[in-house]
Amino acid sequence: MTNSEEAGWIGQWSPGIGDPTIVGWLTVALYAVAAMMCWRAALECKRPRLKKTTRPLESALWWFLSIVLWFLCINKQLDLQTAITETARMLSHRDGWYGERQVYQQMFIKVLVLGGASCACLLLFITWKMSRAIKLAMFGLCLLGVFIVIRASSFHHFDVFIGSSVLGIRWNWILEISGIGIVSLAAYRRLRVEARPVRTQ
């Protein structure tokens, strides 16, 4: 390895601003807004409109979403997935399997797809009797999760795809912001339902 490859804390990675562009900071702001909306949705789940049997679990899921989104908000600029990628690269060089990395990357993608599908089925089962809003929010979370983990894998063909653009907009922006938008829309729908006055007999 060259000295330039060891310039950071972990390989080429060091804590700092990972994406100082306008879109990067916009994404950070969208993560923060979505996290706050999920936090409000978690509080609103205590209102009597929801069924008592689903109220505590749905509230917990909104709290979970809020925590995850706050972490992703911070990580957007901290870029911890690059640190993980650099660690894997350094280990592959040390252990002598760097030349076969594409085989492991392909295995990783297959495991990811299977794991993502399993998590989606589990979330569908858990939220089956809950509101449509939480189902939509979990779909958005799955979309974000798959995008982030595959992005962290540095699989060449996927990097080429998300690095490309349509109408001047890069696919990685479209995928990430779409996931955030779906979660925000779901939280908005939950808050809008709870804002309606409860009709009394």
C-alpha positions as a printed Julia matrix, in Angstrom:
201×3 Matrix{Float64}:
   0.0     0.0     0.0
   1.15    3.54   -0.71
   1.34    6.26    1.85
  -1.61    8.01    0.19
  -3.73    4.91    0.85
  -2.92    5.22    4.54
  -3.45    8.98    4.81
  -6.67    8.72    6.83
  -7.74    7.2    10.12
  -8.87    4.03    8.33
  -7.2     3.72    4.94
  -8.31    6.83    3.04
 -11.22    7.6     5.39
 -11.2    10.21    8.12
 -14.14   11.86    9.9
 -15.2    15.03    8.15
 -17.72   16.45    5.68
 -18.33   13.66    3.19
 -20.65   15.51    0.78
 -20.26   19.32    0.98
 -22.49   19.9    -2.09
 -25.86   21.66   -2.01
 -27.63   18.35   -2.62
 -25.62   16.74    0.18
 -26.7    19.36    2.72
 -30.26   19.27    1.36
 -30.32   15.53    2.01
 -29.09   16.12    5.56
 -31.94   18.61    6.09
 -34.49   16.16    4.66
 -33.26   13.42    7.0
 -33.64   15.8     9.96
 -37.17   16.85    8.94
 -38.23   13.22    8.43
 -36.76   12.24   11.82
 -38.69   15.01   13.57
 -41.92   14.05   11.8
 -41.5    10.42   12.89
 -40.85   11.62   16.45
 -44.11   13.59   16.37
 -45.94   10.6    14.9
 -44.66    8.45   17.77
 -46.1    10.94   20.28
 -49.41   11.15   18.44
 -49.82    7.36   18.58
 -50.78    7.81   22.24
 -54.04    9.44   21.2
 -57.19    7.3    21.49
 -57.84    7.08   17.74
 -55.66    3.97   17.35
 -56.66    0.51   18.52
 -55.27   -0.26   21.97
 -53.75   -3.51   20.7
 -51.6    -1.78   18.06
 -50.92    1.59   19.73
 -47.76    0.71   21.76
 -46.07   -1.22   18.95
 -46.81    1.37   16.29
 -45.52    4.09   18.59
 -42.32    2.05   19.11
 -41.89    1.68   15.34
 -42.18    5.45   14.83
 -39.6     5.98   17.59
 -37.34    3.45   15.86
 -37.72    5.26   12.55
 -36.89    8.59   14.18
 -33.69    7.2    15.74
 -32.59    5.55   12.48
 -33.2     8.74   10.5
 -31.26   10.86   12.99
 -28.35    8.44   12.67
 -28.53    8.59    8.86
 -28.71   12.38    9.07
 -25.4    12.5    10.93
 -23.86    9.72    8.87
 -24.69   11.47    5.58
 -21.65   13.69    6.12
 -19.65   11.42    8.44
 -19.78    8.66    5.77
 -19.16    5.67    8.05
 -19.9     3.22    5.23
 -16.69    4.36    3.55
 -14.81    3.47    6.73
 -16.35   -0.02    6.57
 -15.42   -0.33    2.88
 -11.86    0.78    3.59
 -11.59   -1.74    6.42
 -12.72   -4.54    4.1
 -10.28   -3.39    1.41
  -7.36   -3.34    3.86
  -8.26   -6.78    5.2
  -8.52   -8.18    1.66
  -5.03   -6.89    0.88
  -3.63   -8.28    4.11
  -5.24  -11.71    3.72
  -4.57  -12.01   -0.01
  -8.11  -12.22   -1.44
  -8.31   -8.73   -2.97
  -8.06  -10.18   -6.49
 -11.22  -12.24   -5.84
 -13.19   -9.39   -4.29
 -15.86   -9.4    -7.01
 -16.88  -12.93   -6.01
 -17.4   -11.79   -2.42
 -19.2    -8.66   -3.56
 -21.62  -10.73   -5.63
 -22.23  -13.02   -2.66
 -22.82   -9.95   -0.52
 -25.41   -8.58   -2.94
 -27.26  -11.91   -3.03
 -27.33  -12.12    0.77
 -28.49   -8.49    0.88
 -31.38   -9.11   -1.52
 -32.46  -12.19    0.45
 -32.11  -10.39    3.77
 -33.97   -7.33    2.5
 -36.85   -9.46    1.21
 -37.02  -11.31    4.55
 -37.05   -8.05    6.51
 -39.76   -6.65    4.26
 -41.93   -9.74    4.84
 -41.32   -9.52    8.6
 -42.27   -5.85    8.69
 -45.39   -6.56    6.64
 -46.37   -9.25    9.14
 -45.72   -6.99   12.15
 -47.63   -4.03   10.7
 -50.45   -6.05    9.12
 -53.15   -4.71   11.48
 -51.61   -1.25   11.81
 -52.23    1.92    9.86
 -51.35    2.34    6.22
 -49.01    5.13    7.25
 -46.66    2.87    9.2
 -46.67    0.32    6.38
 -45.65    3.05    3.93
 -42.97    4.28    6.33
 -41.47    0.81    6.64
 -41.39    0.5     2.85
 -39.43    3.74    2.7
 -37.05    2.45    5.38
 -36.45   -0.76    3.4
 -35.69    1.29    0.29
 -33.18    3.4     2.2
 -31.6     0.36    3.83
 -31.04   -1.52    0.59
 -29.64    1.57   -1.12
 -27.23    2.41    1.71
 -25.89   -1.1     2.2
 -25.4    -1.75   -1.51
 -23.74    1.67   -1.85
 -21.37    0.74    0.96
 -20.44   -2.52   -0.8
 -18.78   -0.53   -3.64
 -20.01   -3.08   -6.2
 -18.7    -1.71   -9.52
 -21.82   -2.11  -11.68
 -24.06   -0.54   -9.03
 -21.59    2.33   -8.54
 -21.73    3.01  -12.28
 -25.54    3.02  -12.19
 -26.0     5.34   -9.22
 -23.24    7.58  -10.54
 -25.14    8.08  -13.79
 -27.82   10.72  -14.17
 -31.17   11.4   -15.79
 -32.03   14.97  -16.8
 -28.94   16.07  -14.9
 -30.05   14.39  -11.65
 -27.89   11.57  -10.33
 -29.59    8.26   -9.53
 -28.1     8.1    -6.03
 -29.86   11.4    -5.24
 -33.13   10.08   -6.66
 -33.01    6.8    -4.71
 -31.95    8.25   -1.37
 -34.25   11.28   -1.43
 -37.15    9.1    -2.61
 -36.71    6.83    0.42
 -36.66    9.84    2.77
 -39.68   11.31    1.0
 -41.72    8.13    1.4
 -41.05    8.03    5.15
 -41.88   11.74    5.47
 -45.11   11.29    3.53
 -46.07    8.38    5.77
 -45.42   10.42    8.92
 -47.4    13.33    7.46
 -50.36   11.04    6.77
 -50.27    9.75   10.34
 -50.1    13.29   11.74
 -52.91   14.45    9.46
 -55.17   11.61   10.62
 -54.45   12.37   14.27
 -55.13   16.07   13.73
 -58.73   15.37   12.75
 -61.18   15.89   15.6
 -62.6    12.72   17.1
 -66.34   12.58   16.51
 -68.42   12.08   19.61
 -71.68   10.21   19.64
